[in-house]
Structure formats: C-alpha cells, structure tokens
Amino acid sequence: MGIVSGLLLLPLAPVRGTAWIADHLLQEARRQAHDPRAVQTRLAALNRALDEGSIDEAAFEREEERLLTLLERPSRPTGRTTTKDPAQRRHV
C-alpha cells in the first residue's frame, strides 16, 4: 500500500479493525461450538437437566438432536489462510 492510498484509507481504519476483530471472534465461536469435548459436556448437562426436571422431553429431544448433529458434522473450514508466508501455503 502506497503512502497516498494509506492516507486516503486512513479514515476507514477503525471500520477495518472492527471487521477484523468480529471475524476472529466469529471463527473462535465456531471452533468452540464444534469442539467435541464442549458438545459432549453440553450433552451431559442436558441429560442432567432432564433428570432434574428442568426441561421437558420435547425440549430435550430438540437440543439433543442439534448437539448430536454438531458432533456428526465436522466444522467447515473458513477457506481463509492465516499463514502469511506464501511458501507454506503451497500444496505439495
């Protein structure tokens, strides 16, 4: 980026920074949501809630189905590479 374009785009820096942060937060949330250990922990908590009577059978089945789907379906890659070195991005 040249000096002129850098100066012209300077007012957009806060927007670009906010978008970058939001993107990284979204990626981390997706990673955590699809972590098998976290899903299994939520399933165990769901079973406890059913045993304690905190939720009804219909709510249990809906949430259990959603969590089991998360376990069965691997998380989708975002298609973005965080590696800045082009040599490391090449497929051999």
N, C-alpha and C positions, 0 to 999 in steps of 0.2 A: 504494500500500500504506500503510495506516494505521500509527500507532505501535503499537497493540495487536497487530495481526496481524504486524507486523515483529518484535516481541518474542517472540510465540508461535512464529514460524517460525525464529527465530534458531538454535536447535539444529540445524536442517536445512541451514544454510548450507554446511557442508563437503560434504554429500552433493550439493547442487545445484551447487556449484563443481566437484566431481569429475565429475559428469554432463556439465557444460558443456564441460570440458576433453576428456573422452572423445569427445563428439560432434564437436568441432572436429578432433581427431586422426583420427577416422574419415572425416570429409569430406575432409581433406587426403590421407589414404592413398588414398581412392577417386579423387581428382583425379590424383594421381601415377600410379596404376595404369593409368588410361585415357589418359594423356598419350601421343600418337602417337610422339613422339621417344623416350620411355622404352621403349615397346613395341618400336620398331624397333631400339633398342640391345640389348634383350634377345634379339631375333631374331638379330642379328648374333653375339652371344655364344653363342647356341645353335648356330648354324652352325659357329662355331669349335670348340666342344666336340665336335661330331660329327666334324669333320675331324681333330681331335687324338685321337679315340677315347675321350674321357672319358665319353661316353654312347653307348648303343646306339640302333639305328634306331627301335625301338618307343618308347623314351622321348622321342627327338627328335620323332617324329610327334605324340605326345600333347601335348607342350609347344608345338610349333609350331601345332597346331590351336587350343589355348587362346589363344595370343598373337594369332593371326590373327582369332579371334572378338572379342577386345578391340579390335582395330583397326577391324573392320567395324561393331561396335555402339557407337554414341555413348554416353557416360556419361549415366546417368539423373540428372536434376535431383532434388535432395532435397525440393523443394517448400517449402523454407523461404526466407524473405527476410531478408537481413542488414540491409536498409535500415530505419532507424528512422523516417524521415520519411514519413508517410502520403501526401504529395503525390507522392513519387517512385514509390510502389507502384501508382498508378493506371495502368490501361491506357488508351491513347488510341485 
